[in-house]
Amino acid sequence: MEVDGKAKLLVATPTLDTAIYASGDHLGTLMTLSNAVDASSDTGSIMSVTIIDGASQNAALDVLFFNSVPTLTSVDNAALSISDSEMASKFIGAVSFAGGDYKSLAVNSYATLRTVGLFVQAASPSSVNPTGNNIYAILQSRGTPTYAASSLTLKVGILQD
């Protein structure tokens, strides 16, 4: 298979609460995926998303992507809340992991979604995204996990245009 463009693997680790989460809760901090798209085109495609779970909770979760910093009206370990206008103007799309997507190892687990194919267009440069080529991600719990503070790692494979 021939691929045109540049590929990039972006890695982020949210800071998590160590108390139990409920389904629908905002998981951790907003993550910046720096230089996700090439500044000359500002577009690309998310090709793969991987979650490394250092606490082996194997909990279902959603990864929500944004083209600019969303104003979150929720905090970590509370019901995720983002206004209608923020979703309409900044939301790119989401990928979902089910509990059955995880594979367990001796001390951790992982899940990978391949060939995601989610189109990305970064927002114009601004004070919070000065280069205009970052995208942002937030996690939403779909289970009732209990994590250590830095036990989740997000890896996003992007094909830049």
Buried (B, 14 or more C-beta within 10 A) or exposed (E): EEEEBEEBEBEBBBEBBEEEBEBBBBBBBBBBBEBBBBEEEBBBBBBBBBBBBBBBBBBBBBBBBBBBBBEBEBEBBBBBEBEEEBEEEBBBEBBBBEBEBBEEEEEBBBBBBEEBEBEBEBBEBEEEBEEBBBBBBBBBBBBEBBBEEEBBBBBBBBBBB
